[in-house]
Amino acid sequence: DAKTADAELSISLPGKLGKLESTLRSAGQGQLVDDFKAKLKSVAVQTLPLTSDAFKSATSEVKCDDALTVLKTAPDGVTVYTKQHTRQPIVTQVLPIVTAKSKEAGVAASYQAMVAKAGPFAASMFGKQPPADLDQYVTEQTVDFVYGQMGKGEGALRANPSLSKDALVQKIFSAVKK
């Protein structure tokens, strides 16, 4: 849900932008960095509800050759298996959503303000536009957050199968728990 995402999701600055962050913070311009990171997080949080179709379509194609082995693995074994087989198609489907949300949120303007405040050297080093892979990075962070939430849910179901409203899920996780 949105409250959980807002509380638990955090997006750090990728690669070279992490260096820019430390420079700006040491120059007393941490608020610019915080504003930029808040915009990135906002994009991710707004995108989360829009990922369900991508997850449904990608996970419907998963074929589990050895379901019992997967079920007997780690507390998030089904999630790990699913992630291994669906992450890339989901990232591909979610990227255009993140790109659109980034434009709506004004990520580019926030980035430009941050780089401008860091001075001409930063502008020449980092460029006047956000890195081309920034939307890809936010997309991957968003998708990985969903998998993390799935893993937590799976762990909770394994520990207490009665949490599920689905009798078959209860039966499967109860049997594996023994």
RAQUIQUI-V763347 format. One line per field, one symbol per residue. psi: psi as a letter, one per 30 degrees, with the letter a starting at -180 (. if undefined). A space follows every 10 residues. Layout:
# RAQUIQUI-V763347
psi: ???
This chain:
# RAQUIQUI-V763347
psi: leeeeeefkk jlklbffeee eeeeefgghf eeeeeeeeee eeeeefeefg feeeeeeeff fkjjeieeee fgalfheeee eeeeffeeee eeefeeeeee eeeefheeee eeeeeeffle eeeeeflfll kfgeeeeeee eeeeeeeeee eeeeeeeeei fffkfjeeee eefeeef.
